[in-house]
Amino acid sequence: MKILFLCSSLLVAQDFDLVLRGGRVIDPRNRRDGRFDVAVKAGKIAAVEPSIDAARARKAVDVTGLIITPGMIDLHVHVFFTAGNPGAWAGDNSVQPDAFSFRTGVTTMVDAGSSGWRNFETFRTTVIDRARTRVLALINIAGFGMISDATEQDDFNPDAIAKLAEKHKDVVVGIKSAHYQKPDWESVDLAVEAGKKTGLPVMVDFGFFLPQRPYYKLVTEHLRAGDISTHMFRGPVPYVDEKGALYPYLLEARKRGVKFDVGHGGGSFVLRSAAGAIKNGFYPDTISSDLHTGSMNGAFMDLPALMSKLMALGLPLQEAVRAATSTPAEVIKRPDLGTLSVGAPADIAGLRVMNGEFGYWDNNTGRVIGKERLFAELTLKQGQIVWDWNGRAGVDYRTLGPTYGIRPGIDQILPPPAKR
Ligand SMILES: [Zn+2]
């Protein structure tokens, strides 16, 4: 009987490479929130169904207790770590993408202007093409990007960016203006001009907040539909009046189609601002890190921690997932990403919700206590398990026999002599 059973199970065609069973799927693009199994084949999502038999896949992984979401897209990171400049956002402060992405549930990173039009191709060959993480890029309107704040004050060239964006359209998803210190709009407006030439969105880090160029004019006049204001919870961004009511210019900007991105960073997040916005239902369109060595070791920590911090201020879990998956994919015009649709790349995150008392802070000494904390436990990139905190893909080692872990045909166990 046993032999018969083995034979028949070998004869069953296996439809899938892998199936994740027993999780709660939250997939905002498909308006799905509930108990579903997710099957993967050839690196793509092959099925999402209430129940998928483990026998239909070469491997089944029990993900009971986890929230299964699309692999997260971090819309604002700094990963040009090969630039080699002391103390620069491009250089020492940038992070090697694979060293941080998968362990935090992130499968796609969008570098936000660390490289400019003069050094983007170096960034491509030394980082983008070598990383396992899917690294996409916003090209800085300033030639040398973020090798120093000084290099971001001039050397703007929309035509050069248009040429690069065409040549590298598989990875270039937008343009960045950042850290501008002068009282005019040149950096922003030329980035928008590059955005018009390329049909790509522009992300603005507003730099110095100066009376000659108030923030409300950025989002109600200078940015276009689809452009992004990052560092939305920076201290000088006005959210609420003295009565706690949301300033109308924010809704006007949102109606125009301007996107608001968190970009937590080192000092670019103030709990007061985030609380005022969320309390009034003005949720972030996208939740991003502004990842660099300072933010990851500071109050930002990682994307699941930032989502949890916003949840502690009242952001619903489903909104946090949306803002880290489907909306960033739409913002960068990559609707194939940030979704668990059948046929999409099998980029998947498994998040645990921990319950208890958790402190969150904001690098500006503010603190808030939350009751939940998200934690990345499992990550798949194009169907491959790239992070498995709980070893869920493994089996009990005692069932694997005496030779597992030895390369067949290469290594041999040579027992030492009984006496030496
Ligand atoms: Zn940044």
Residues whose N, C-alpha, C, O or C-beta is under 5 A from the ligand:
A	BS01	ZN	A112 D290
